[in-house]
Structure formats: C-alpha cells, structure tokens
Amino acid sequence: MEVGSMGEALQVHGQVVKLGIREKERKFCEVFTFAALSPSGDLNYARLLVARNPSLNSYYYNTLFRAFSLSPNPAHHLHALSLFLSMPPPPDNFTFPFLLKCCARSNLAPQGRQLHALLTKLGLAPDPYIRNALIHMYSHFSDLGLALALFDTMPRPDVVSWTSVIHGLVNNDRPVEALQFFHRMLECGVQVNEATVVSVLRACADLGALTLGRKVHDIAQQLGIHSVFNVATALVDMYAKTGCIESARKVFDDVVHKDVVLWTAIISGLASHGLCREALRMFAHMERSGVKPDERTVTALLTACRNAGFIRQGYFFFSYVQSRYGIKPTIQHFGCLVDLLARAGRLKEAEDLINAMPVEPDAVLWRTLIWACKVHGDVQRAERLMKCLALQDMCGGDSGSYILASNVYALAGKWCHKAEVRELMKKKGLVKPPGSSRIEVDGSVHEFMMGDYNHLEAEKIFAKLDQVVARLGNEGYDPRVSEVFLEMNDEEKAVQLLHHSEKLALAFGLIRTSEGSTIRIVKNLRSCEDCHEFMKLISKIYQRDIIVRDRIRFHYFKNGTCSCKDYW
C-alpha cells in the first residue's frame, strides 16, 4: 500500500506488527518519513514514533531534525536541540546542518555557538555542508565577521556558500558589498541558483541598481527560473523599486499561476508609484482569480488608499477584509489608516482612532500623527501628544521620536526645549541617521551623504550645483528655509538645503548621464519640500525625467510636475 495521506500512514502502521521483520522495518520507515516530512503528514506523530523507539538509528533522528528545521514554530527548534542531547546514536555530519538551521531560524545564538564548539572538538567543522550551515547561521545572527572568516577558509566555496554570504549582507543592510560578492561569484564561474538570484535582486532593489537588476533577470531567464514564484516576486519588487513599474507588470503578467505573494508585490509596487486606482483594480482582479489576500496584501491596499488620499475607500477595505476574509487588523493596518487621516488634515479623527485601537499603539504610530501635526501647523496638538508619550520611555534606542520632537519645538520657536531633547539624545547615545542618496551610473552605484565632499568628483558636483541654482533662480526658485530647523540665518539655511544628498546625486547624474536619459535616485529618508520643488524645476528646465524613491513612495518628476501631485 502506497502512503499518500496520514490516514493511509496510520493504516500501514497498524499492519506493521503483522509483517516479517525486513518488511516491517521498510514500512515503518515509510510511515515515519511521510509523517515527518510530507506537507500532509503529522510531525507530532513522527515525534511519538521516535520517542517510543529510542534505539532507532541516526536516519530517524536526522530526519526529525530536518523536519524541525523546516518548521516555522520556534518550539520545534528548541525541541530539536533538546532531542539532540538525548539521542542514543552518535551524531554525524548530516545531523548538525539541521540543528544549526534551527538555531538560525529562532536566533538561538548561544546554542549555535555551543554547537560550533562541539563541531570543532569532533573535527567535523571543515565538512563543506556543515561549513555552509555555519555561514548561514552566523549571517542570520548578523555576525558577518565570523561568517566571512568561515567563508574565506573554504578552499572551494560552492553556490550555497556564496549565497549565504550574499543573503547575510543584504539582510544586514550592506547591499553594496552583497553585489561585490556576486560579481566575485560570477568571476569564479560558480553557477547561481534561485536563492542567489532572489538575494541579489533584493540588493538591486535596495540600491536602485536597475542595470545590474536587468542583468540578473537575463541570468534567470537563461536558467529558466524567471517564472518561479519567489524569483518572479523578487523581479517584480526589483523593477518596482527601481522605478520601472511597466517592467514589473510585464514580469507579473508572464507568470501563469500567481500566488498571494506575487499579487501583493504588484499591488504594493503600483501603490508606491502613485498608481493607486490601478492597485485597487488589481486587488479586484486577484479576488476574481480566487486568490485570498493575507495581512501583507491588506497593508498594500491601505497604502494605495493612503498615497492617493482615498479616505472612504480606506475605511471600506479596512472593514471589508475583516468581514470577508476574517483578517484581523494589525498595527500596520491601523498605521496606514491613521496616516491616511493625518495626511488629509483630519488630525482629531486620527487621534481618536489611535485611542480606540484594540492594540497598544507603538512609537511609529504616534510619530506618524505628530509629523502630520507639524506639517499642518497644529503645534499645540503635537506638543500635547509628545507629553502623553513620555518621550524618555517610548522609543528606547530609536532616535526617530527625539528628532521629530526637536523639529516640532523648532517649528514653535522653542529652542530651549529643542536643546533639551538634543541633550537627552546625547545622554542616551542616540544619533540621527544621516540622510543618504544613491544613484546608479554606468552600472556602478554612487552614494552621497549630506554635504558630501568625499566623492572623487566632489569639486565638479558642487560647481554643477552652483550653475543649476543660478539657472533655477531665474525661474523663480526660492529655497524653503523653513525646512531647516537650526538656529542660523536664511543664507546659511539655503546652503544647508543645497547640500542635501539627493541634490548632490542629481548634480552627479546631470554630469555623468546623457541628455534626455532618466535620472533615478534612491533616498533613505522622506523628501523635504525644498528638494521636491527643486526636482520639479530641474525636470522642466533641463527636460530630464527624474525618479526619486524616498522612504515613503516614488516621485516621478516630468516637465515640472510630480506623480505624487504634491501629496506625500
């Protein structure tokens, strides 16, 4: 009898005792393997079989460890380590990779390091499969120094080794190094796989590296994996985040059978590009296709409503997904709705919503509302909300709340209060994250910080900025010095604004790219009003299309207008 379901497995197990010893062992193994590894199996039943037969050989324990490592349940990862300590057969080189994976998935750093020490003692650490598992684990722990050290001692790193390092660098916000490793990997002639492609595409998306992203797309097509779910999703995300939403749609359309993750990726991409009505229509298409949304889909939907200011639709979808699909709203869903109301100036309504939430609001949610108060000039409400938050306790090691508070006090002209907040930041050792912008030119990514004089072409960049400002001045450009929350005169504030990182990236783009070509910039913070107006004028005067991806959304500047319609 062929085992195809857990019911059939139980029947076979019932017959095992009636069989001869050789057949008994074969059937028992078949039942156990199905229960442990099949999607329709029963991991608890597999555990029970091992518990009642402790003298089983290492195959059974290793299979169980493998099943535990594949489980998303942290309790299973801990159980694997507990079972390992009591397993009768000696562990082998197949045992440890699964245990190390369990440590990685649940971030069990102390246990992972103990396993590493044991491996060294047993002389198994040089085994390539174990070495790859160690690299993977330390990458998950953000201990990239040790992961790279292990990688460097491998005589012939394989695709798993390279991919683990690349994946770790991407996850730890080091996309530039990840792409450098990818280039080294190609130079060494190592064949990439699906996991490599997905990680590299994530790095390209983070950096806005469209040229390399297209190259990786070509590689995926050559390998015949471009329509595999996770690769297609990564391609959609990469093209959307590099400003090529049409290419993202083409990749999406070419996939015949789409899962909820792919649908969510295209809805999110459309929303970030301001194509909010199309995003909502895409959701309707998804429903007609019989694919049910998940929590991330709802976030993408509400983001589309937020970016377009669709308050009525936002309320509708917030309730609809609960009644139709039973999706309980998360803090992210409430955050989108609060942001939607706050951006529209409905500050009291947004505050009432926060106070009525069934979940505890976090610092991000309060910051969203306080920022809107600042934008709409409701300083009194902003100050009251900051007092309610007990600033000293609400954000721990996050500087964002303190920066926002200092800006609100600056807007109100309360410089002493601002100084107090800055002093508190200093005592806590908190530092404001610097603004940075990246631009890809000739396949290389260049990153600029505010007032960056370190670039090799800095002299040319600042000279170009002076030319641009002189030309823009003739067109009526007047720096919005109110955006600078520092005690200095207007002339000094204008210099501060001119040296914003995206303006430096833009000047570099004007120098190094051909006339008529699109300039693409990725910024890590929200665009300020002055930079936004600056980009609009440049797109008109220089007749250059400019795409800026900031922390919130895309801005597509063309002939003096922006796709966000000045609503961001």
C-alpha positions in Angstrom: 0.0 0.0 0.0 1.5 3.3 -1.1 1.3 6.0 1.6 -0.4 9.1 0.2 -2.1 10.6 3.3 -1.8 10.5 7.0 -4.9 8.2 7.2 -3.2 5.7 5.0 0.0 6.0 7.0 -1.9 5.1 10.2 -3.3 2.0 8.4 0.1 0.9 7.3 1.5 1.4 10.8 -1.3 -0.8 12.1 -0.2 -3.5 9.7 3.5 -3.3 10.6 3.2 -5.6 13.5 1.8 -8.4 11.3 4.7 -8.3 8.8 8.0 -10.0 8.7 11.0 -8.2 10.3 12.5 -6.9 7.0 9.2 -5.7 5.6 8.3 -4.3 9.0 11.4 -2.1 9.0 10.8 -0.9 5.5 7.1 0.0 6.1 7.9 1.6 9.5 10.5 3.8 7.8 8.0 4.8 5.1 5.3 5.7 7.6 7.8 7.7 9.7 9.3 9.6 6.8 5.8 10.5 5.5 4.7 11.7 8.9 7.8 13.8 9.4 8.3 15.4 6.0 5.1 15.4 4.0 3.0 18.6 3.9 0.0 16.4 4.8 1.9 14.4 7.4 1.9 14.8 11.2 5.1 15.9 12.8 3.8 15.1 16.3 3.1 11.5 15.3 6.7 11.3 13.9 8.0 12.5 17.3 5.9 9.9 19.0 7.3 7.1 16.9 10.9 8.1 17.8 10.0 8.6 21.5 8.6 5.1 21.7 11.5 3.6 19.8 14.6 5.3 21.2 17.0 2.7 19.8 16.3 3.8 16.2 19.4 4.7 14.1 20.6 8.2 13.2 18.5 8.3 10.0 15.3 8.7 12.1 16.8 11.4 14.3 18.3 13.3 11.4 15.0 13.2 9.5 13.2 14.5 12.6 15.8 17.3 13.0 15.3 18.1 9.3 11.5 18.4 9.9 12.0 20.6 12.9 14.3 22.9 10.9 11.7 23.3 8.2 9.0 24.2 10.8 8.2 27.9 11.4 7.4 27.1 15.1 10.3 28.2 17.4 9.2 25.5 19.9 10.2 22.8 17.3 13.6 24.3 17.0 14.1 24.1 20.8 12.8 20.6 20.9 15.3 19.6 18.2 18.2 20.8 20.4 16.7 19.0 23.4 16.3 15.8 21.5 19.8 16.0 20.2 21.2 16.0 23.8 19.4 12.7 24.5 19.8 10.9 21.1 21.4 7.4 21.6 23.1 7.0 18.2 26.2 9.2 17.7 25.6 12.4 15.6 27.1 12.6 12.1 27.8 15.2 9.5 24.1 15.0 8.5 22.9 15.8 12.0 24.5 19.2 12.5 23.3 21.2 9.4 19.7 20.8 10.5 20.4 21.8 14.1 22.4 24.8 13.0 19.4 25.8 10.8 17.1 25.5 13.8 19.4 27.9 15.7 19.4 30.3 12.8 15.6 30.3 12.4 15.0 31.1 16.1 18.0 33.3 16.6 19.4 30.9 19.2 22.9 32.4 19.2 24.3 30.8 22.4 23.2 27.3 21.4 24.6 27.8 17.9 28.0 28.8 19.2 28.0 25.8 21.5 27.2 23.5 18.5 30.1 25.2 16.6 32.5 24.5 19.5 31.3 20.8 19.6 31.8 20.5 15.9 35.4 21.8 16.2 36.0 19.3 19.0 34.6 16.4 16.9 36.7 17.5 13.9 33.6 18.0 11.7 33.8 21.8 11.2 35.7 21.5 7.9 32.9 19.4 6.3 31.6 21.6 3.4 27.9 21.1 4.3 28.5 21.9 7.9 30.6 24.9 7.0 27.8 26.2 4.8 25.3 25.8 7.6 27.6 27.7 10.0 28.0 30.5 7.4 24.2 30.6 7.0 23.7 30.6 10.8 26.2 33.4 11.6 24.8 35.5 8.8 21.4 35.2 10.5 22.9 36.3 13.7 24.3 39.4 12.0 27.8 38.1 12.9 29.1 38.7 9.4 32.7 38.9 10.5 32.7 35.3 11.6 30.6 34.3 8.6 33.1 35.9 6.2 36.0 34.3 8.1 34.5 30.9 7.7 33.9 31.6 4.0 37.5 32.7 3.4 38.8 29.4 4.8 36.9 27.3 2.4 39.1 26.0 -0.5 36.3 25.8 -3.0 33.1 27.7 -1.9 30.0 26.4 -3.6 26.8 28.2 -4.6 25.4 27.7 -1.1 28.4 29.3 0.5 28.3 32.3 -1.8 24.6 32.7 -1.5 24.6 32.5 2.3 27.1 35.4 2.5 25.2 37.5 -0.1 21.9 36.8 1.8 23.5 37.8 5.1 25.0 41.1 3.6 21.6 42.0 2.2 19.8 41.3 5.4 22.2 43.4 7.3 21.8 46.4 5.0 25.1 46.0 3.2 23.8 45.7 -0.4 26.9 47.2 -2.0 29.1 44.5 -0.5 26.5 41.9 -1.5 26.8 43.0 -5.1 30.6 42.9 -4.9 30.4 39.3 -3.7 28.0 38.5 -6.5 30.5 39.8 -9.1 33.3 37.8 -7.5 31.0 34.7 -7.6 30.4 35.1 -11.3 34.2 35.7 -11.9 34.9 32.4 -10.1 32.5 30.6 -12.5 30.1 29.5 -9.8 26.6 28.7 -11.2 23.9 30.8 -9.4 20.6 29.3 -8.2 17.1 30.6 -7.3 18.2 31.7 -3.8 21.2 33.6 -5.2 19.0 35.4 -7.8 16.4 36.4 -5.1 19.1 37.8 -2.7 20.9 39.7 -5.5 17.6 41.2 -6.8 16.8 42.3 -3.2 20.2 44.1 -3.2 19.5 45.7 -6.5 16.1 46.9 -5.3 17.6 48.4 -2.1 20.2 50.3 -4.2 18.1 51.2 -7.2 20.6 49.3 -9.3 18.5 48.8 -12.4 21.3 47.9 -14.8 22.5 45.0 -12.7 18.9 44.0 -11.9 18.3 43.6 -15.7 21.4 41.5 -15.9 20.2 39.2 -13.2 16.9 39.0 -14.9 18.7 37.8 -18.0 20.6 35.2 -16.0 17.3 34.0 -14.5 15.8 33.6 -18.0 18.8 31.7 -19.2 18.4 29.3 -16.3 14.7 29.0 -16.9 13.8 30.1 -13.4 12.3 33.6 -14.1 8.7 32.4 -13.6 9.3 30.5 -10.4 7.2 32.2 -7.7 10.0 33.6 -5.5 12.1 34.7 -8.4 9.2 36.4 -10.2 8.2 38.1 -7.0 11.8 39.4 -6.5 11.8 40.6 -10.1 8.5 42.5 -9.7 9.8 44.0 -6.4 13.1 45.0 -8.0 11.6 46.6 -11.1 9.0 48.4 -8.9 11.7 49.7 -6.6 14.0 50.9 -9.4 11.2 52.9 -11.0 10.3 50.5 -13.8 6.7 49.7 -13.0 5.9 48.7 -16.6 8.7 46.1 -16.5 7.3 44.9 -13.1 3.9 44.4 -14.7 5.3 42.5 -17.6 7.0 40.1 -15.3 3.8 39.7 -13.4 1.7 39.1 -16.5 4.1 36.4 -17.8 3.5 34.2 -14.7 0.5 32.0 -15.4 -0.3 30.7 -11.9 0.2 33.5 -9.4 0.3 33.2 -5.6 -0.8 35.8 -3.0 2.8 37.0 -2.5 3.2 37.8 -6.2 -0.2 39.6 -6.3 0.8 41.6 -3.2 4.1 42.6 -4.7 2.5 44.1 -7.8 -0.3 45.8 -5.7 2.4 47.3 -3.5 4.5 48.4 -6.4 1.6 50.1 -8.1 0.7 51.9 -4.8 4.3 53.1 -4.3 4.3 54.6 -7.8 1.0 56.5 -7.1 -1.0 54.3 -9.5 -3.4 53.8 -6.7 -6.6 53.2 -8.7 -4.8 50.5 -10.7 -3.6 48.9 -7.4 -7.2 48.7 -6.2 -8.3 47.3 -9.6 -5.5 44.7 -9.3 -6.9 43.6 -6.0 -10.3 43.1 -7.5 -8.7 41.0 -10.3 -6.9 39.0 -7.6 -10.2 38.2 -5.9 -11.8 37.1 -9.2 -8.8 34.8 -9.7 -9.7 33.0 -6.5 -6.6 34.1 -4.6 -7.2 35.1 -1.0 -5.4 38.1 0.5 -3.2 38.0 3.6 -2.1 40.6 6.0 0.6 42.0 3.7 -2.0 42.3 0.9 -4.2 44.4 3.2 -1.2 46.6 4.0 -0.5 47.1 0.3 -4.2 48.0 -0.3 -4.3 50.5 2.6 -1.0 52.0 1.4 -2.6 52.6 -2.0 -5.5 54.4 -0.3 -3.1 56.4 1.9 -0.9 57.5 -1.1 -4.0 58.8 -3.0 -5.9 60.2 -0.1 -8.8 57.8 -0.6 -10.3 58.1 2.9 -13.7 56.4 2.0 -12.0 53.5 0.3 -9.5 53.2 3.1 -12.3 52.7 5.7 -14.1 50.3 3.3 -11.2 48.0 2.8 -10.2 48.1 6.4 -13.7 46.7 7.3 -14.1 44.5 4.2 -11.1 42.3 4.7 -12.3 41.6 8.3 -15.8 40.6 7.3 -15.0 38.8 4.1 -11.7 37.0 5.0 -11.5 37.2 8.7 -8.2 39.1 8.6 -7.8 40.8 12.0 -6.3 44.3 11.6 -2.6 44.6 12.7 -0.8 47.6 14.0 0.5 48.2 10.4 -3.1 48.3 9.1 -4.1 50.8 11.8 -0.9 52.8 11.0 -1.9 53.1 7.3 -5.4 54.3 8.3 -4.1 56.8 10.8 -1.6 58.1 8.2 -4.4 58.4 5.7 -6.4 60.5 8.0 -3.5 62.5 9.3 -2.2 63.4 5.8 -5.6 64.7 4.9 -5.6 67.0 8.0 -8.2 65.0 9.9 -6.0 65.1 13.0 -8.6 64.7 15.7 -10.2 61.7 13.8 -6.7 60.1 13.5 -6.1 60.7 17.3 -9.5 59.2 18.2 -8.7 56.2 16.1 -5.4 55.6 17.9 -7.1 55.9 21.3 -9.9 53.4 20.2 -7.5 50.8 18.9 -7.7 47.3 20.4 -3.9 47.0 20.3 -1.3 49.2 22.1 -0.1 51.9 19.8 3.7 52.0 19.2 6.1 54.9 18.8 5.9 54.7 15.0 2.1 55.3 15.1 2.4 58.3 17.4 5.2 59.7 15.3 3.0 59.5 12.2 0.4 61.6 13.8 2.9 64.1 15.3 4.6 64.5 12.0 1.2 65.3 10.4 0.6 67.9 13.2 3.9 69.5 12.3 3.0 69.5 8.5 -0.5 71.0 9.2 0.9 73.5 11.7 -1.0 72.1 14.7 1.9 72.6 17.0 -0.3 72.6 20.1 -1.6 69.2 19.4 1.9 67.9 18.6 3.3 69.2 21.9 0.4 67.6 23.8 0.8 64.3 22.1 4.6 64.3 22.8 3.9 64.9 26.5 1.4 62.0 26.6 4.0 59.7 25.1 6.5 60.1 28.0 9.3 60.7 25.5 12.0 59.3 27.7 10.5 55.8 27.7 8.6 55.4 24.5 11.4 54.7 22.0 14.3 53.2 23.8 17.2 53.1 21.3 15.2 54.7 18.4 16.3 58.3 17.6 13.3 59.0 15.3 10.9 60.2 18.1 13.5 62.5 19.5 14.3 64.0 16.1 10.6 64.7 15.5 10.2 66.2 18.9 13.1 68.6 18.4 11.7 69.6 15.0 8.3 70.4 16.4 9.9 72.6 19.1 12.0 74.3 16.5 8.9 75.0 14.4 7.3 76.5 17.5 10.4 78.6 18.1 11.0 76.9 21.4 14.8 76.5 21.0 15.4 75.7 24.7 13.0 72.8 24.5 14.8 71.6 21.4 18.1 71.8 23.1 16.8 69.7 26.0 15.7 67.0 23.6 19.1 67.0 21.9 20.8 66.8 25.2 18.7 63.8 26.2 19.6 62.1 22.9 23.3 62.7 23.7 22.9 61.2 27.1 21.2 58.1 25.7 23.9 57.8 23.0 21.4 58.2 20.2 22.5 59.6 16.8 20.3 60.9 14.0 20.7 58.6 11.0 22.3 60.6 8.2 20.4 61.3 5.0 21.9 59.5 2.0 21.0 59.1 -1.6 22.2 56.6 -4.2 22.4 56.8 -8.0 23.4 54.2 -10.5 25.7 55.4 -13.3 27.3 53.1 -15.9 26.5 50.0 -13.8 28.1 51.4 -10.6 26.2 52.7 -7.6 27.3 56.0 -6.1 26.2 57.0 -2.6 26.1 60.6 -1.3 25.7 62.0 2.2 24.6 65.5 3.0 27.4 67.9 2.2 29.5 65.0 0.9 33.0 66.3 -0.1 34.5 62.8 -0.2 33.3 61.8 -3.7 36.1 61.7 -6.3 34.2 64.2 -8.4 33.0 66.4 -5.5 34.5 69.6 -7.0 32.6 69.1 -10.2 29.4 68.3 -8.4 29.4 71.4 -6.3 30.3 73.5 -9.3 27.4 72.0 -11.2 25.1 72.7 -8.3 26.1 76.4 -8.3 25.3 76.5 -12.1 21.9 74.8 -11.5 20.9 77.2 -8.7 21.8 80.2 -10.7 19.6 78.9 -13.6 16.8 78.0 -11.3 16.9 81.4 -9.6 16.0 83.0 -12.9 12.9 80.7 -13.0 11.8 81.9 -9.5 13.3 79.2 -7.3 13.4 80.4 -3.7 14.9 77.9 -1.1 12.3 76.9 1.5 14.5 77.8 4.5 11.6 76.9 6.9 12.6 73.2 6.2 15.9 73.8 8.2 15.3 73.5 11.9 18.5 75.1 13.1 19.3 78.5 14.6 21.1 80.2 11.7 20.3 82.9 9.2 18.4 82.3 6.0 21.6 82.4 3.8 23.2 79.6 5.9 19.9 77.6 5.8 19.9 77.9 2.0 23.4 76.4 1.9 22.2 73.6 4.1 19.3 72.8 1.7 21.6 73.0 -1.3 23.8 70.3 0.1 21.1 67.7 0.7 22.2 64.3 -0.5 19.6 64.0 -3.3 20.7 67.3 -4.8 24.3 66.1 -4.9 23.1 62.8 -6.5 21.1 64.8 -9.0 24.1 67.1 -9.9 26.2 64.0 -10.4 23.5 62.5 -12.6 23.4 65.7 -14.7 27.2 65.5 -15.2 27.5 61.8 -15.9 24.4 60.8 -17.8 23.4 61.6 -21.4 20.8 64.3 -22.2 17.3 63.0 -22.3 18.0 60.0 -20.2 16.1 59.3 -17.0 17.8 60.0 -13.7 17.0 57.6 -10.9 17.7 58.3 -7.2 17.1 56.3 -4.1 16.9 58.2 -0.8 16.8 56.7 2.7 14.7 59.4 4.3 11.5 61.3 3.3 12.0 64.0 0.7 11.7 67.5 2.0 9.6 70.2 0.4 12.6 72.1 -0.9 14.1 69.1 -2.7 10.7 68.2 -4.1 10.3 71.7 -5.6 13.9 71.6 -6.8 13.4 68.4 -8.7 10.2 69.6 -10.3 12.0 72.7 -11.7 15.0 70.7 -12.9 12.7 68.3 -14.8 11.2 71.3 -16.6 14.3 73.5 -17.2 16.6 70.6 -18.1 13.9 68.5 -19.8 15.0 65.4 -17.8 12.7 62.8 -16.3 13.7 62.2 -12.7 12.6 59.4 -10.5 13.2 59.6 -6.8 12.3 56.8 -4.4 12.2 58.1 -0.8 11.2 56.3 2.4 7.5 56.8 1.6 7.0 56.4 -2.1 8.1 57.2 -5.6 8.2 60.7 -7.1 8.2 60.8 -10.9 9.2 64.3 -12.0 8.4 65.2 -15.6 8.1 68.7 -17.2 7.7 70.5 -13.9 5.2 68.2 -12.3 5.3 65.2 -9.9 3.4 61.9 -10.0 2.5 62.4 -6.3 0.6 65.6 -7.1 2.4 67.2 -4.2 0.7 64.9 -1.8 3.2 62.9 0.2 
